[in-house]
């Protein structure tokens, strides 16, 4: 699909995902929310807690995509390497952020603000903080890279706050769904023809199974209602002719 | 962690994951099962249904890792591009696999074996089939690259069959878990010291919240019981001294 839509990539950082200990749901949240306002996710990658791997991937992604989101690796322990990796990627240094320190001091009494916790107040010198109303230790962003913690409940609150900024520059796009009781094997060739003719649109085809029925959801995405409607009309007329019981959503 | 353990990477193919329509759980299944028999996942990547992107990523991964698993994109529609992308990656050609065709002919009556469905019998000429007892259309492998469909219920059956081959060459490793009621912020510095001293082991630290309690799970992984026991003894003694109520699993 040719498009002017802004792109993004997601970097999930954490051995716990790679070992199967934890199911990553953060990328799904970020993709869903940004897709809804017209951004396109080009790549999601999960990598281990290794500084060099993180900084190389951040440098690759920030050049390839308009925005980059990272999750994980900004906590207080030895396996939290993201902040320093981001500093390295930008040729920057970790420095004690006074505002972050102040917030942590307010949250933890003196004896609980350990060196390990204070580590969370060190961010790259050029970074700007992202508020964390749940566990206080902030995320941050630097240029087009947004750095979030990995705990889903905390990420969710912080991400939805950042999302407001993106919504301001929202680019509209049109999405329609057609369901049919015909299977992909039956309609596949026709769909391929339509996709070829309408290369400016994205036509996705997803089989579904629920209760005792099955069928296919066709998802049509484009930048103008006119083009999307043209394709929907074509598909519905084809499906009706072939007893495919099309329904438009 | 320095290791002789075999490595693998996973390539998840499909716009439906990148748009947030579908939550990927396939990589979690593969990681869990292979971690349990001692393999190490180095990278998971999710990419769109674009032939060039798929073949480039397959070529990168198959050189970097011992094994590569792909999911998605081998169905009957125009957005299923994986098989051809794999052929391109290996400098091979898609050819009609007689055995795959025979299975599809048996499964579908003549009028239902459409051209779109027959597309699923085309695999790279050097590929070997992976049986699909659910929906018949096979997966395949070529050298160290294993190609699976994206529908989780089908992938699960097919993957567990392949898993048997890996279990035969299983390399043992030792894993222990210690839980404590002390938080990461308290034990972080000590943990970092221990990790530095025991660089041949992997010490992971994962906060948990359940019901009204919280704490940390420490996961210690190594290749000999002796080394893992040494670290466990150290950590337990430290946690006991600091009223961290350690429990070993």
Interface residues (C-beta under 8 A of the other chain):
Chain A: X12 X15 X16 X17 X18 X19 X20 X21 X22 X23 X24 X25 X27 X28 X29 X30 X31 X32 X33 X34 X35 X36 X40 X41 X42 X43 X44 X45 X46 X47 X48 X75 X76 X77 X78 X79 X108 X112 X114 X115 X116 X117 X119 X151 X184 X185 X186 X187 X188 X189 X191 X192 X195 X196 X202 X203 X204 X205 X206 X207 X219
Chain B: X12 X15 X16 X17 X18 X19 X20 X21 X22 X23 X24 X25 X27 X28 X29 X30 X31 X32 X33 X34 X35 X36 X40 X41 X42 X43 X44 X45 X46 X47 X48 X75 X76 X77 X78 X79 X108 X112 X114 X115 X116 X117 X119 X151 X184 X185 X186 X187 X188 X189 X191 X192 X195 X196 X202 X203 X204 X205 X206 X207 X219
